[in-house]
Amino acid sequence: MFEFLVKRSGRTAVCAIIAIALLIGLAFAPGGGYAAGGEVSVDVFVQAPQEMGDGFAVAGVSVRVTPGLAAQYGYTYAPSVGPADVTTLDALVAAHLLFYDGDGNAVTASLELSDYGFIGKAFDIESYNWMTFVNGEAPNDGIYGDWGYTGLACNQAKIASGDAVAFYCQKASWPDSDDIVWFEANGKKAENITVKAGEPTELTLMGYSLINIFEKTEQKAISPIGGATVESLDFDAGATPPYAIFDGAGPVSAVSNADGKVQITLPAEGVYYLSAYYDGTGKGLAAPLVRVTATADGLDANRTPELTALRVLNNPGTLSPAFSPDVYSYRCALPAAVSSLSIGAVAASQYTNIVYSIGDAVYPGGGAIPVRDGTVIRVTATYEASDAVEVYYITISQDETSDPPLSAVGVPGIRALAADLAKLKSYEMSAVPDPAFAQAGGEWTIFALARSGQLTDAYRKQYANNLTGYVRERNGVLSSYRYTDYSRVDLALAAIGADPRDFAGYNLLAPLAEYDKVLSQGLNGPTYALLALDSKGYAMPDKPAGSTSAQAAREMYVSFLLSKQNPDGGWNLAGDPASASNPDITAMVLQALAPYRTGSASGLSALAVNQAAVAAALDKAVAALSDMQAQTGSFGTIESNAQVLIALTTLGIPVDDSRFVKNGRTVYDALMNDWLGGTGAFRLSAAFSTPDQISTDQGFSALASLYRYLTGMSSLYDINDSPAIEEEELPPTVPDVTPVTPAVTPAVTSSPNTGDDTAPAYAAYAFLLAALLLGGLILPRRRVQ
């Protein structure tokens, strides 16, 4: 939705202060580059934060922005901007095109940049007080210098899926700066709320001075905003574009007190938009906008009591099947030693009451519920507006042979971890605009997005479409020597809900039954074969017709891995006891063997595997990993740190288990030492300051694994919770490209898939890497799988 809020004199002139908030979302479609040839789907919001005077205007429309859009109108980018990047400058040009009805001459006449890429004029308002925000912060390159973060320029700040971008022309002179403001309701940031018509509702204005935009987040002084006038807007749907004009006659007007609180009363049912401004001060507001729906009872009648989440807390067990809002009966298997557990449920509406009960006994949400074998826990969700009821049942079963679980921990905070995963999603989808068959920026990118819950449907279809063409082009042969290619693709397909046993007309799981060829890569081969086979409990397939390899069985791979364990408990890639154990190989083997401790995962109990031998080997390997950890908490490389974190979370070992805390630091601390928070990516090592794709893919998977562990979900490679996708839902070979308006989003044709083992977008990267290797500037590292 594109929404303009423009200060007007009467209804004819645009005022001198305009703020623009662009809610950016990447809408990927099948085909090269971004959706429909490189476009980024953009929702643009434009508002006037200053005194309303005679009113201001609102309009709404969705647009798409192509990489390089600004260059088409003569603007230049910073050297750090690549051909597939979308910047805040591109979004600003798109906003101008909309504002001036596609008149390119009007755009270039009303938008100017300085030599350094900062805005000097926008919407024909000439001022060097224009500021740019991304997600409420100054965009930056992650470097904090003497004068705040660097990387603020409009022509270098990159944007990605889910970002909120704002342009604001400050009113006050430095340093008495304007305020960045938002509404809160019930202590939470409010963008859409429902209230009862005719009754007062309390909102709070919160914010911080614009001068703080240069400061580190933790240094910002967020405080209530007092003395601001809150008023409502009236829409004029007949205007072109459909403006919402406020002329001082709106039904709501109130002033916030020193605590930032303001009482509003909406007189009748309907939808209202509220904003705020300062009156008679030298400062301005980057004004908030909140959509308020007033109903007769203050409840949204369209809501249902449907749950959006239901899980066992503290990780003593998981629900089976994986939670779905329209599935009402679940089982939860627990070790015999567990006598109580906690259940957590989240409803679609804040007005839904949730009750946990056994018979007539009621228990608090998140509290201890006594259980034994056969206990049935009832979760009842009742919606206040309609008295509609949904009831979910959880039946407990207990295994007398299972050991009590290791407890989950809150390191790091789940909310902070979720925010990092969102940043990784934005980076990955920007850095890999056309996901295809590849070790870097291919299956592992897709896998991490899917297992973190960040994968969009359009991006999934784009990858599936590219892979379909590649598999058919190769007649189903991904490699004749590197069989981990099959495992990697099988895992990605399982994660996106596709069936690797019948994809593009080929069984891509069958090569994992070729025992000799799978072992030809050392321990990587059987390790990833097991991970792929067990991801959804697939039966071992028959080897392909004509294969001269021995027919594999799971037991053969498990036995092979156990036979290659070093005396110290670890493993190395060659499986040579004379060679030192390697932390990432050890961690990966731990991940693969984890289901065979008890045989309970993926229906593996019938296999002829010596579970006691596996359990003993895993215990010895965990001890070996503990010995390999340095006093910095690190295992040497970001790849090793990522694999160890995945192994610990797979085994249910807390991150801060005493065996894995060295000098007060954990492997999570070590992993995040290579996190480039400003970019949402990981670097290769401290010697580098730029993102590395393989490091980012592995770090992403590690954080996804930690998040799944902390929130009680299945482990990273247990993909039974991924729903299957019907065959007809998979994309055709030729992508379906949605046409767009040429004036705003001219198509950009991307390079076709050449059928190589790496995506075309990484040709330049590979060339540069090769040059550095040949020049002796960097040492090669072993790429995992």
Summary of the structure (lengths in Angstrom):
residues: 785
radius of gyration: 28.4
end to end distance: 42.6
largest distance: 86.0
contacts: 2684
relative contact order: 0.10
helix: 28%
strand: 22%
